[in-house]
């Protein structure tokens, strides 16, 4: 496990260290203040929206899982394939 972590961190560090900065103005910008927000309101909105979207998909699959399985089986039958590979077991 530690070897995987070491390998992934090393490759990421090398890629960040060897890439030239695209925007020189970024290097001249003053650092953010101590009390300034790191996450902007737009970022927070996007995080919340993606969380709600993923929860909606998860709850649909949990509570309408049987219907979801039947629809996949019906689609697979229409295509003339095996229905066993189309089922998703939920719950």
Beta strands, then each sheet from edge to edge (+ up, - down):
end
